[in-house]
Amino acid sequence: MSIFAMNKFSQLYQKNSIESLSPGRIILLLFNTALQCLTRVRETLSLEFSIKNQEIFHNNLLKAENIIQELQSSLNFQPAKELADTLFRLYDYVCDQIMIVRAKRSSEHLDNAEHVLKELRDGWLDMLQKRETPSNS
C-alpha cells in the first residue's frame, strides 16, 4: 500500500471516528485538543528562539484560541442562560489569557488558561460519565 493510500485511509478512519462520537464526547475532544495545543506552547517557551519554534508556538496558540471560540459560539443560551453566560465569560477569559501569552510569551498567563480549561474539561468529563453510567434506581 502506498503512503498516499495509507494517509487517505488514516484520514477516513479519523473522520469516521469523530463523526461517530456523541456531541458530548466531541466537546470533550475539543477541550483535550485545546489543552494539548497549550502543552505544545509551553514546550516552545523553554526552547531556543527559532523560526520553527515560533511557528509551533503561534500555530498552537491559534488552534487553541479557535477551539475556545468555537466552544463559545456553540453555547445555547435558551435552556440555561445563567450557565451559558458563565461559560461565555470563562471562554472569554481564556482567550484573553491566550492573547497575553502571544504578546508577552508569559507562562503565568498560560497557567491561567490551562487551569480554567482543565477545570472545565474535568467538569464536562464528570457530567458525561454520570450521564453514561446507568443508574441503579
N, C-alpha and C positions, 0 to 999 in steps of 0.2 A: 504494500500500500504506500502510495507516495505521501510526502509530507503535506502537500496541499490537500489531499483527500483526508488525511488524519486531522488536519486543522478544521476542515469543514465538518467532519464527524464530531469533533470536540465541541465546536460552536453550536451545532444542532443539539447535542446532548445537553449542553449547558442551558440553552434556550428552553428546551422541554422540561428540564429540572426546575427552572424558575417558574415557568407557566403552570406547573402542577402544584405549586405552593399555594396555601391559603393566603388571603390578604394579610392576615396577622403575621404569618411567617415571612412574607415579603418585607413587611415593616421591620421585623427583627433582622432580616438580612441587610436592610439598608442601614440600620444602626451599627451592625457589626462591620460593614464595609466602611462607613464613615470613621469608625474607631481605628480600623486597620490603616486607613489613609493618614490619620493623625499620628499613628505609631511610626509610619514611614517619615513623616515630617520631623518627628522628634529625633529619629536616627540621623537625619541630614543636619540637624542643628549642631551636632558634635563633630561633623566631618569637615575636612578642609574645603574651603570655598572653591568650587569649580563650576563650570557651565552645566555639566551633567548633574551635579548635586543640587544646583539652583533649580534646574528643570524638574527634578524629582520633588523638591520642596514645593515649588509653585504648583505643579500638576496635582499633587496630593491635597494641598490646601484647597484648590479649586474643586476637586472631586468631592471632598468632604463638605464644602460650602454648598455645592449643587445638591447634594443629598439632603442636607438640612433644609434648604429652600424648598425642595420637592416635598419633604415631610410637612413643612409649614403650609404649603399651598394645598395640600390634600386634607387639611383639617376640616371637619364638618361641625359647624357652629350650631346646627339646629337641635340635636338631641341633648347636648350638654355644653351650653355656651360657656359656663364658668371654667370647665376643664379645658375646652378648646382655647379660650383666652389665655389661660395659664401656660399651656403648651406653646402657643404662639409667642408669648413673651420669652419663654425659655429658649426656643429656637432662635429668636432674635438675639438673645444674649450670646448664644454660641456663635452665631455669625459675626457679632461684634468682636468677640474674642479672637476669632479666626482672622478678621481684618487687622487686628493689632499684631497678631503673630506675623502676618505677612509684612507689615510695615516695620516692626521692631525686632523680628526674629526672637520673640520673647517666650521663653519656656514657661514662665509663670502664667501667661495667658493661655498657652497651650494646655497647661494643667487644668485651668478653669474649664475650658471647652471639653476636655476629656472627662472631667469629673461629672459634669452635667449630663453628657451623653451616656456615660456608664450608668448613672442613676436611672435615666430614662429607659435605657436598654434593659437593665435588670428588672425594673418595674414592669415593663412590657412583657418580658420573658415570664415573670411570675404570674401575670394575668393570663398569658397563653397556657401555661402549664395547668393552672386552675380550671380553665375552660375546657381543656383537652382531657383532663382526668375525670373519668366517670365518677359521679358521687355515689356514696353508699346508702343514700336515703331511699 
